[in-house]
Amino acid sequence: MAEKSSNTIESPKKVSIVEQLFSWKTLVCICFGFSSGLPLYLLINLVSAWLRSDSSIDLKSIGLLSLCLTPYSWKFVWAPIVDRYDVLKLGRRRSWILLTQVALFILIAVTGFCSPGIDLFKIGYGDVSFGLNSFHIIVVIYFLICLFSATQDIAIDAYRREILDDNELGWGNSVFVNAYRISGMVPGGLSLILSEYMPWSMVFCITALFMLVGIITTLYISEPECTSTVPRTLYASIVEPFKDFIKRHSWGGFIAVISFIFLYKLGDTMATALATPFYIDMGYSPKDIGVINKGIGLWTMIIGGTIGGIIMLKIGINKALWIFGVGQIITILGYLFIAYVWQNQDSYTEFLSMIDGRLGTEMAASFKFPNWNMLALVVGGESMGAGLGTACFVAFICRETKGAYVATQFALLTALSAVPRSFFSASTGFIIESLGYVPFFAICYAMAIPGMLMLIYVAPYNGDGSKKD
C-alpha cells in the first residue's frame, strides 16, 4: 500500500452538533467542572456552617478565613511551574490534576476530625500565654485546600483548552461552568442536611468521596497531544507566555484584550455585588431570598449557560459575545426598574387604587413590596443573562490562550477577570449610601457599555478569532 505524501493536507472530519454535545470531551468537562467547584463551595458553605455550630468560634474569626482564599487570585504566580514540570510522569496536565485531587480528598476528609475551640497545648505565665488551638490547625488546612484547589484549576483549565477545538470552546466551557455551580449543592445542601443526623467527621468524609469523580476521570483519560514545545526551563515558562501573547496580538491588541476582560462583566458584577442587602431593604426575608436565589436564580443561570453553549456551537464565540452581552446589559435594567418601582410604590399604588375602584381590578397589589413575582422575574432574568454572558466570556478567555504556555496564560487572564469583582465591588456600598439604589443601578448600566464597545476591536461580530492564532 502506497504511503500518503507528507505534503498532503487532510481536511478535518466534520462533526455534527449532536456529536459535539455528547462527546467524551463533554463528559470530561462535566466531571472536571464538578471536581473544580467542590472545594471552593465546601470552604464557603460547609466549613463556615461547621465552625459557626461551635459557640467558641466567633463570626470575626470565621470572616477572617476569607483571607485564605488569596491563592485563587494569585494562582498565575506558580502557574509556570505547572506548565514546566511533569511531577508524576503522567504528563504535565494529568500529573498536577491527580496530585491536587488526591491532596484535596485527604485534606477534606481530615478537616472534620478537628474540633474547633479545643486547646492542644497552652503555656504561659500570668496574663501572658501562648498555645496551639485546633482552630489554628483548621486555618492551615483551610489554606492548603485553597492552594491545592487553585492549582487544580490551573491544570484543569490548561487540559480543557488543549482538548477542545476552537469551535468547541463555547459548549465545553458552558458545561464546565454549569457543573462547577452544581457541585455547590453537595457541601451547600447535602452535607448540611447530613450534619443533622451524623457527626461532622463523617460528614466531611462523605463530602470528600465526591472528589472521586475527578480522580477516576483523571485516571481514565489520556494526556492531550501537545503540538508545541514544552518550556525547557522555569525561566522560559515565566517569560515566554507573555512574549507569546504579545507576539500574537501586538502591544495594542494585548492592551485591548486585557481591557476587555476588565470591562465586559463589570456592570453586571457591580449590580449584583450587594444584591442580597438590596432585597432585604425591599422587605424580603432571608428565607424568601434563599428560595428565589436557589430555586430560580441557580437553575436559570444553569439553563442560560447550557443554551449559550449550544448556540455558540452554531454561531461562534464572537457573535455570542455581542448577542449575550446585550442580554447581560438589559438584565441590569431589571434592577433599575424594580428599585424605581419600590421607591415610588406609594405613587403607583395610589394611582392604581383609583383605577381598581372603577374597574374592579387588583392592579395596585402588584406594586406592593415585598413582591415575589417581581423579584422572581428580576432574579431569573439577571441569572439567565449572567449564565449566557459567563459562558461566552470564559470561552473567549480560553480561546486567547495558545501553545505550550496555556496554564500560565489562562491563570493570568482569569485572575485579571476577578479584579473588578474584588476592587470595584468594594466601592458599591459607598455609591449606594451616597446616591441611592436607582442612580447606582444606572451607573452599573453605564459601566457595562465600554465592555461592549471593546468588542468592535477584540471580537468583531462577523469575525471568528482566527486572526489571533
C-alpha positions as CSV (number, residue, x, y, z in Angstrom):
1,M,0.0,0.0,0.0
2,A,1.4,3.3,-1.1
3,E,2.1,5.8,1.7
4,K,0.4,9.2,1.6
5,S,2.6,12.1,0.6
6,S,3.8,14.2,3.6
7,N,2.6,17.3,1.7
8,T,-1.0,16.1,1.5
9,I,-3.3,18.1,3.8
10,E,-6.3,16.1,5.0
11,S,-9.4,18.1,5.6
12,P,-10.7,17.7,9.1
13,K,-13.7,15.4,9.6
14,K,-16.9,17.4,10.0
15,V,-18.5,16.7,13.4
16,S,-22.2,17.3,13.8
17,I,-23.6,19.4,16.7
18,V,-25.2,16.3,18.3
19,E,-21.8,14.5,18.3
20,Q,-20.2,17.5,19.9
21,L,-22.9,17.7,22.6
22,F,-22.5,14.1,23.6
23,S,-18.8,13.6,23.1
24,W,-16.2,12.3,25.6
25,K,-14.9,15.8,25.8
26,T,-18.3,17.0,27.2
27,L,-18.2,14.3,29.9
28,V,-14.7,15.2,30.9
29,C,-15.7,18.9,31.2
30,I,-18.6,18.0,33.4
31,C,-16.5,15.8,35.7
32,F,-13.7,18.3,36.0
33,G,-16.1,21.2,36.5
34,F,-17.7,19.3,39.4
35,S,-14.2,18.5,40.8
36,S,-13.1,22.1,40.4
37,G,-16.1,23.7,42.1
38,L,-16.5,21.3,45.1
39,P,-13.5,22.5,47.2
40,L,-14.5,26.2,46.9
41,Y,-18.1,25.7,47.8
42,L,-17.0,23.4,50.7
43,L,-15.0,26.3,52.1
44,I,-17.7,28.9,51.6
45,N,-20.7,26.9,52.7
46,L,-19.8,23.8,54.7
47,V,-16.7,24.9,56.7
48,S,-18.4,28.2,57.8
49,A,-21.5,26.4,58.9
50,W,-19.4,23.8,60.8
51,L,-17.4,26.5,62.6
52,R,-20.5,28.5,63.4
53,S,-22.0,25.5,65.1
54,D,-19.3,25.7,67.7
55,S,-20.1,28.6,70.1
56,S,-16.4,29.2,70.9
57,I,-15.7,30.4,67.3
58,D,-16.9,34.0,66.7
59,L,-18.0,35.5,63.4
60,K,-14.9,37.7,63.2
61,S,-12.7,34.6,63.2
62,I,-14.9,32.9,60.6
63,G,-14.9,36.0,58.4
64,L,-11.1,36.4,58.5
65,L,-10.8,32.9,57.0
66,S,-11.7,34.5,53.7
67,L,-8.1,35.9,53.6
68,C,-7.0,32.3,53.0
69,L,-8.8,32.4,49.6
70,T,-6.0,34.5,48.1
71,P,-4.5,31.6,46.1
72,Y,-7.4,31.8,43.7
73,S,-6.4,35.4,42.8
74,W,-2.6,34.7,42.7
75,K,-2.5,31.3,41.0
76,F,-0.8,32.8,38.0
77,V,2.3,33.2,40.1
78,W,3.0,29.4,40.3
79,A,1.2,28.5,37.0
80,P,4.6,28.5,35.2
81,I,5.7,25.6,37.4
82,V,2.6,23.7,36.3
83,D,3.4,24.5,32.7
84,R,7.0,23.3,33.1
85,Y,7.2,20.2,35.3
86,D,5.7,16.7,35.0
87,V,5.8,15.8,38.7
88,L,4.3,12.3,38.5
89,K,5.5,11.4,35.0
90,L,1.9,11.0,33.8
91,G,2.1,14.1,31.6
92,R,2.2,17.7,32.7
93,R,-1.6,18.1,32.9
94,R,-2.6,14.7,34.4
95,S,0.2,14.8,36.9
96,W,-0.9,18.0,38.5
97,I,-4.6,17.3,38.3
98,L,-4.2,13.9,40.0
99,L,-1.8,15.2,42.6
100,T,-4.1,18.1,43.7
101,Q,-7.2,15.9,43.6
102,V,-5.7,13.3,45.9
103,A,-4.4,16.0,48.2
104,L,-7.9,17.6,48.3
105,F,-9.5,14.3,49.0
106,I,-7.2,13.7,52.1
107,L,-7.5,17.3,53.4
108,I,-11.3,17.4,53.1
109,A,-11.6,14.1,54.9
110,V,-9.2,15.1,57.7
111,T,-10.9,18.5,58.3
112,G,-13.9,17.0,60.1
113,F,-11.7,15.3,62.7
114,C,-10.5,18.7,64.1
115,S,-12.6,20.1,66.9
116,P,-12.9,23.9,66.8
117,G,-12.1,25.7,70.0
118,I,-10.1,22.9,71.7
119,D,-6.6,23.8,73.0
120,L,-4.0,21.3,72.0
121,F,-1.4,22.8,74.4
122,K,-1.0,26.1,76.3
123,I,2.0,27.6,78.0
124,G,2.3,30.9,79.8
125,Y,2.7,32.9,82.9
126,G,0.1,35.2,84.5
127,D,-1.9,37.0,81.9
128,V,0.6,36.2,79.1
129,S,0.1,32.8,77.4
130,F,0.8,31.0,74.1
131,G,-0.6,27.8,72.8
132,L,-1.9,25.9,69.8
133,N,-5.6,25.6,69.3
134,S,-7.5,23.3,66.9
135,F,-8.8,26.3,65.1
136,H,-5.2,27.1,64.2
137,I,-4.9,23.7,62.6
138,I,-8.2,24.3,60.7
139,V,-6.8,27.6,59.3
140,V,-3.8,25.8,58.0
141,I,-5.9,23.1,56.4
142,Y,-8.3,25.7,55.0
143,F,-5.4,27.5,53.3
144,L,-4.0,24.2,51.9
145,I,-7.4,23.3,50.4
146,C,-7.4,26.8,48.8
147,L,-3.8,26.3,47.5
148,F,-4.4,22.8,46.0
149,S,-7.8,23.8,44.7
150,A,-6.3,26.8,42.8
151,T,-3.5,24.6,41.5
152,Q,-6.1,22.0,40.3
153,D,-7.9,24.8,38.5
154,I,-4.6,25.8,36.7
155,A,-4.1,22.3,35.4
156,I,-7.7,21.6,34.6
157,D,-8.1,24.9,32.7
158,A,-5.0,24.0,30.6
159,Y,-6.2,20.5,30.0
160,R,-9.6,21.7,28.9
161,R,-8.1,24.2,26.5
162,E,-5.8,21.6,24.9
163,I,-8.6,19.0,24.2
164,L,-11.2,21.5,22.9
165,D,-11.1,22.7,19.4
166,D,-11.8,26.4,18.9
167,N,-15.4,25.7,17.7
168,E,-16.0,23.5,20.8
169,L,-14.8,26.1,23.4
170,G,-18.3,27.7,23.8
171,W,-20.1,24.4,24.6
172,G,-17.2,22.8,26.6
173,N,-16.8,25.8,28.8
174,S,-20.5,26.3,29.4
175,V,-20.9,22.7,30.7
176,F,-17.8,23.1,32.8
177,V,-19.1,26.2,34.4
178,N,-22.6,24.6,35.0
179,A,-21.0,21.5,36.6
180,Y,-18.9,23.9,38.7
181,R,-22.1,25.5,40.0
182,I,-24.0,22.3,40.5
183,S,-21.1,20.9,42.7
184,G,-22.1,23.6,45.3
185,M,-25.2,21.6,46.0
186,V,-23.1,18.9,47.7
187,P,-21.4,20.9,50.5
188,G,-24.1,23.6,50.5
189,G,-27.1,21.2,50.5
190,L,-26.5,17.5,51.0
191,S,-23.6,17.8,53.6
192,L,-25.5,20.4,55.7
193,I,-28.5,18.0,55.8
194,L,-26.3,15.1,56.8
195,S,-24.9,17.1,59.6
196,E,-28.3,16.9,61.3
197,Y,-28.0,13.1,61.5
198,M,-24.3,12.3,61.9
199,P,-21.1,13.7,63.4
200,W,-19.1,16.3,61.4
201,S,-16.2,13.9,60.9
202,M,-18.5,11.6,58.9
203,V,-20.0,14.5,57.0
204,F,-16.6,15.7,55.8
205,C,-15.5,12.1,54.9
206,I,-18.7,11.6,52.8
207,T,-18.1,15.0,51.2
208,A,-14.5,14.1,50.4
209,L,-15.8,11.0,48.5
210,F,-17.2,13.2,45.8
211,M,-13.7,14.1,44.8
212,L,-13.5,10.6,43.4
213,V,-15.5,11.9,40.4
214,G,-12.4,13.9,39.4
215,I,-9.8,11.3,40.5
216,I,-11.5,8.5,38.5
217,T,-11.8,10.8,35.4
218,T,-8.1,11.7,35.6
219,L,-7.0,8.0,35.8
220,Y,-9.2,7.2,32.8
221,I,-8.3,10.0,30.4
222,S,-5.0,10.3,28.5
223,E,-2.7,13.3,28.3
224,P,-3.7,15.7,25.5
225,E,-1.4,15.7,22.4
226,C,0.8,18.7,22.7
227,T,1.9,20.1,19.3
228,S,4.1,22.8,20.8
229,T,7.5,22.6,22.6
230,V,7.4,22.1,26.4
231,P,9.3,25.0,28.2
232,R,12.9,23.9,28.6
233,T,13.5,26.0,31.8
234,L,11.4,27.5,34.5
235,Y,12.6,30.9,33.4
236,A,11.2,30.2,29.9
237,S,7.9,29.2,31.4
238,I,7.6,32.5,33.2
239,V,8.8,34.9,30.4
240,E,7.7,33.1,27.2
241,P,3.9,33.2,27.9
242,F,3.9,37.0,27.9
243,K,6.2,37.1,24.8
244,D,3.9,34.6,23.0
245,F,0.8,36.6,23.9
246,I,2.2,39.9,22.8
247,K,3.6,38.3,19.6
248,R,0.1,37.1,18.6
249,H,-1.7,40.3,19.5
250,S,0.8,43.1,19.3
251,W,1.1,45.5,22.2
252,G,-2.1,47.3,21.2
253,G,-4.0,44.1,20.9
254,F,-2.6,42.9,24.2
255,I,-3.9,46.1,26.0
256,A,-7.2,45.8,24.2
257,V,-7.8,42.2,25.3
258,I,-6.8,43.0,28.9
259,S,-9.1,46.0,28.9
260,F,-12.0,43.9,27.5
261,I,-11.5,41.3,30.2
262,F,-11.7,44.0,32.9
263,L,-14.8,45.7,31.4
264,Y,-17.1,43.1,29.8
265,K,-18.8,41.9,33.0
266,L,-18.0,45.0,35.1
267,G,-21.5,46.4,35.1
268,D,-23.2,43.0,35.9
269,T,-20.7,42.3,38.7
270,M,-21.3,45.7,40.3
271,A,-25.1,45.3,40.1
272,T,-25.1,42.0,41.9
273,A,-22.4,42.7,44.5
274,L,-24.9,43.8,47.1
275,A,-28.0,42.2,45.7
276,T,-28.9,40.4,49.0
277,P,-28.8,43.6,51.1
278,F,-30.9,45.3,48.4
279,Y,-33.5,42.5,48.6
280,I,-33.6,42.8,52.4
281,D,-34.1,46.6,52.2
282,M,-37.1,46.0,50.0
283,G,-38.6,43.9,52.7
284,Y,-37.8,40.3,51.6
285,S,-36.9,37.8,54.3
286,P,-33.6,35.7,54.1
287,K,-35.8,32.7,53.5
288,D,-37.6,34.4,50.6
289,I,-34.2,35.4,49.1
290,G,-32.8,31.9,49.6
291,V,-35.7,30.2,47.9
292,I,-35.7,32.6,44.9
293,N,-31.9,32.6,44.5
294,K,-31.5,28.8,44.8
295,G,-34.8,27.8,43.2
296,I,-34.9,30.3,40.4
297,G,-31.5,32.1,40.2
298,L,-29.3,29.0,40.2
299,W,-31.3,27.0,37.7
300,T,-32.0,29.8,35.3
301,M,-28.2,30.5,35.3
302,I,-27.5,26.9,34.5
303,I,-30.2,26.8,31.8
304,G,-28.7,30.1,30.4
305,G,-25.2,28.6,30.3
306,T,-26.4,25.4,28.6
307,I,-28.4,27.3,26.0
308,G,-25.5,29.6,25.4
309,G,-23.1,26.7,24.9
310,I,-25.4,25.1,22.3
311,I,-25.9,28.4,20.5
312,M,-22.1,29.0,20.4
313,L,-21.7,25.7,18.5
314,K,-23.8,27.3,15.8
315,I,-22.8,31.0,15.7
316,G,-19.4,31.0,17.3
317,I,-17.9,33.0,20.2
318,N,-17.7,36.4,18.6
319,K,-21.4,36.7,17.7
320,A,-22.3,35.2,21.1
321,L,-20.3,37.9,22.9
322,W,-22.3,40.6,21.1
323,I,-25.7,38.9,21.5
324,F,-25.3,37.7,25.1
325,G,-23.6,40.9,26.1
326,V,-26.7,42.9,25.0
327,G,-28.8,40.5,27.1
328,Q,-26.5,40.9,30.0
329,I,-26.9,44.7,29.9
330,I,-30.7,44.5,29.5
331,T,-31.0,42.5,32.7
332,I,-29.2,45.3,34.7
333,L,-32.2,47.4,33.7
334,G,-34.3,44.9,35.6
335,Y,-32.6,46.0,38.9
336,L,-33.1,49.7,37.9
337,F,-36.8,49.0,37.2
338,I,-37.5,47.2,40.5
339,A,-35.6,49.8,42.5
340,Y,-37.5,52.6,40.9
341,V,-40.9,50.9,41.4
342,W,-40.0,50.1,45.0
343,Q,-39.1,53.7,45.8
344,N,-42.2,55.0,44.1
345,Q,-44.6,52.3,45.1
346,D,-46.8,54.7,47.1
347,S,-47.5,56.8,44.0
348,Y,-48.2,53.8,41.8
349,T,-50.5,52.1,44.4
350,E,-52.4,55.3,44.9
351,F,-53.0,55.9,41.2
352,L,-53.8,52.2,40.5
353,S,-56.2,52.0,43.5
354,M,-58.3,54.6,41.8
355,I,-58.4,52.6,38.7
356,D,-59.1,49.4,40.7
357,G,-62.1,51.1,42.4
358,R,-63.6,51.9,39.0
359,L,-62.8,48.7,37.1
360,G,-62.9,46.2,40.0
361,T,-59.4,45.0,39.3
362,E,-56.4,44.5,41.7
363,M,-53.5,46.1,39.9
364,A,-52.4,48.1,42.9
365,A,-51.5,44.9,44.7
366,S,-48.8,44.1,42.1
367,F,-46.8,47.2,43.2
368,K,-46.7,46.5,46.9
369,F,-43.5,45.2,48.4
370,P,-42.2,42.6,49.2
371,N,-43.4,41.3,45.8
372,W,-42.5,37.7,45.0
373,N,-43.4,37.8,41.3
374,M,-41.4,40.9,40.6
375,L,-38.3,39.7,42.4
376,A,-38.5,36.3,40.8
377,L,-38.7,38.0,37.4
378,V,-35.7,40.2,38.0
379,V,-33.6,37.4,39.6
380,G,-34.5,34.9,36.9
381,G,-33.7,37.4,34.1
382,E,-30.4,38.5,35.7
383,S,-29.3,34.9,36.3
384,M,-30.2,33.9,32.7
385,G,-28.2,36.9,31.4
386,A,-25.3,36.1,33.7
387,G,-25.3,32.5,32.6
388,L,-25.2,33.4,28.9
389,G,-22.6,36.1,29.4
390,T,-20.3,33.9,31.5
391,A,-20.5,31.1,29.0
392,C,-19.1,33.1,26.1
393,F,-16.8,35.2,28.3
394,V,-15.0,32.1,29.6
395,A,-14.9,30.7,26.1
396,F,-13.2,33.9,24.9
397,I,-10.6,33.8,27.6
398,C,-10.0,30.1,26.7
399,R,-9.6,31.0,23.0
400,E,-7.0,33.6,23.8
401,T,-4.6,31.0,25.3
402,K,-2.3,29.1,22.9
403,G,0.7,26.8,22.6
404,A,2.9,25.4,25.4
405,Y,2.0,28.2,27.9
406,V,-1.7,27.6,28.3
407,A,-1.7,27.1,32.0
408,T,0.2,30.4,32.7
409,Q,-1.8,32.5,30.2
410,F,-5.1,31.1,31.4
411,A,-4.3,31.6,35.0
412,L,-3.3,35.2,34.4
413,L,-6.4,36.1,32.3
414,T,-8.8,34.5,34.8
415,A,-7.1,36.3,37.7
416,L,-7.4,39.6,35.9
417,S,-11.1,38.9,35.2
418,A,-11.6,38.6,39.0
419,V,-10.1,42.1,39.7
420,P,-13.4,44.0,39.1
421,R,-15.2,41.7,41.5
422,S,-12.7,42.5,44.2
423,F,-11.9,46.1,43.6
424,F,-14.9,47.8,42.0
425,S,-17.4,45.8,44.0
426,A,-15.8,47.1,47.2
427,S,-17.0,50.6,46.2
428,T,-20.6,49.7,45.6
429,G,-21.7,50.3,49.3
430,F,-20.3,53.8,49.2
431,I,-22.1,54.6,46.0
432,I,-25.4,53.3,47.3
433,E,-25.0,55.2,50.6
434,S,-24.3,58.4,48.8
435,L,-26.7,58.3,45.8
436,G,-29.3,55.6,46.5
437,Y,-30.2,52.4,44.6
438,V,-31.7,53.9,41.4
439,P,-28.7,56.1,40.5
440,F,-26.4,53.2,41.5
441,F,-28.1,50.8,39.0
442,A,-28.0,53.5,36.4
443,I,-24.2,53.7,36.9
444,C,-23.9,49.9,36.7
445,Y,-25.7,50.1,33.3
446,A,-23.4,52.8,32.1
447,M,-20.3,50.8,33.3
448,A,-21.4,47.8,31.1
449,I,-21.3,49.8,27.9
450,P,-17.5,50.2,27.5
451,G,-17.0,46.4,27.5
452,M,-19.5,46.1,24.6
453,L,-17.6,48.8,22.7
454,M,-14.4,46.9,23.1
455,L,-15.9,44.1,21.1
456,I,-15.5,46.1,18.0
457,Y,-11.8,45.5,18.2
458,V,-11.3,42.3,20.1
459,A,-14.2,40.3,18.7
460,P,-15.8,41.7,15.6
461,Y,-19.3,40.5,15.1
462,N,-18.5,38.6,11.8
463,G,-15.1,37.5,12.9
464,D,-14.1,34.1,14.2
465,G,-10.9,34.8,16.2
466,S,-8.6,33.2,13.6
467,K,-6.6,36.3,13.1
468,K,-5.3,35.9,16.7
469,D,-3.7,32.5,16.0
